[in-house]
Amino acid sequence: MNFPTNWGFYTLSSVEVCLVFKRGPTPKRAVTNMRQFLSEKLTIHSRKPLEIRRRIERMFPIQPKIELFSREKMVGWDAWGNEV
């Protein structure tokens, strides 16, 4: 079976996926009515919108947090990435 070598390049990429994971028991969320969709203007290449971080902080205010593939360090967050 031959598979195409250019999967995913048929449309313009206009979304960025944000995955939220947990470790250990499920934490109680402080906010339970948070919307998934966010529309923001583009900024620096690959920089995540600050509103995403704010929403995660509102949902889980006391749990430790880490941002993977981070471009900058933020107070209250661990950061892993090439550029930090």
C-alpha positions as CSV (number, residue, x, y, z in Angstrom):
1,M,0.0,0.0,0.0
2,N,1.4,3.4,-1.0
3,F,0.8,6.3,1.4
4,P,1.2,9.9,0.4
5,T,4.3,11.7,1.7
6,N,2.6,15.1,2.1
7,W,-0.2,14.3,4.6
8,G,-1.8,17.4,6.2
9,F,-0.7,20.0,3.7
10,Y,-4.0,20.3,1.8
11,T,-5.3,23.3,3.8
12,L,-3.9,26.3,5.6
13,S,-3.1,25.5,9.2
14,S,-5.2,27.9,11.2
15,V,-5.4,26.2,14.6
16,E,-3.1,25.2,17.4
17,V,-3.9,22.3,19.6
18,C,-3.4,22.7,23.4
19,L,-3.2,19.5,25.3
20,V,-3.7,19.5,29.1
21,F,-2.5,16.4,31.0
22,K,-2.5,15.4,34.6
23,R,-0.4,13.2,36.8
24,G,-1.8,11.4,39.8
25,P,-5.4,11.7,41.0
26,T,-7.8,13.9,39.1
27,P,-7.6,17.4,40.6
28,K,-10.7,19.3,41.5
29,R,-11.1,22.1,39.0
30,A,-11.8,25.5,40.4
31,V,-13.7,26.5,37.2
32,T,-15.8,24.0,35.3
33,N,-17.3,26.1,32.5
34,M,-14.2,27.0,30.6
35,R,-14.6,27.2,26.8
36,Q,-12.2,25.3,24.5
37,F,-12.3,27.7,21.6
38,L,-10.1,30.7,21.5
39,S,-9.5,33.1,18.6
40,E,-6.4,35.3,18.8
41,K,-4.3,37.3,16.4
42,L,-1.0,35.7,15.4
43,T,2.0,36.9,17.2
44,I,5.6,35.6,17.2
45,H,6.0,32.3,15.4
46,S,5.0,29.4,17.7
47,R,4.2,31.5,20.7
48,K,1.2,30.3,22.6
49,P,-1.5,32.8,23.5
50,L,-1.3,34.1,27.1
51,E,-5.0,33.5,27.4
52,I,-4.5,29.7,27.2
53,R,-2.1,29.9,30.2
54,R,-4.6,32.1,32.1
55,R,-7.4,29.6,31.5
56,I,-5.4,26.7,32.7
57,E,-4.4,28.8,35.8
58,R,-8.1,29.5,36.5
59,M,-9.1,25.9,36.2
60,F,-6.2,24.5,38.3
61,P,-4.9,27.3,40.5
62,I,-2.9,25.3,43.0
63,Q,-1.6,22.4,40.9
64,P,2.0,22.5,39.6
65,K,2.2,23.3,35.9
66,I,4.7,22.8,33.2
67,E,4.8,24.1,29.6
68,L,6.6,21.9,27.1
69,F,8.3,23.4,24.1
70,S,8.3,26.7,25.9
71,R,9.8,29.9,24.6
72,E,9.9,31.8,27.9
73,K,9.7,31.2,31.6
74,M,6.5,32.3,33.4
75,V,6.0,32.7,37.2
76,G,4.4,29.6,38.7
77,W,5.2,27.3,35.7
78,D,8.1,25.0,35.0
79,A,9.3,25.4,31.4
80,W,11.0,22.9,29.1
81,G,12.1,24.0,25.7
82,N,15.0,24.8,23.4
83,E,14.6,28.5,24.0
84,V,14.4,28.8,27.8
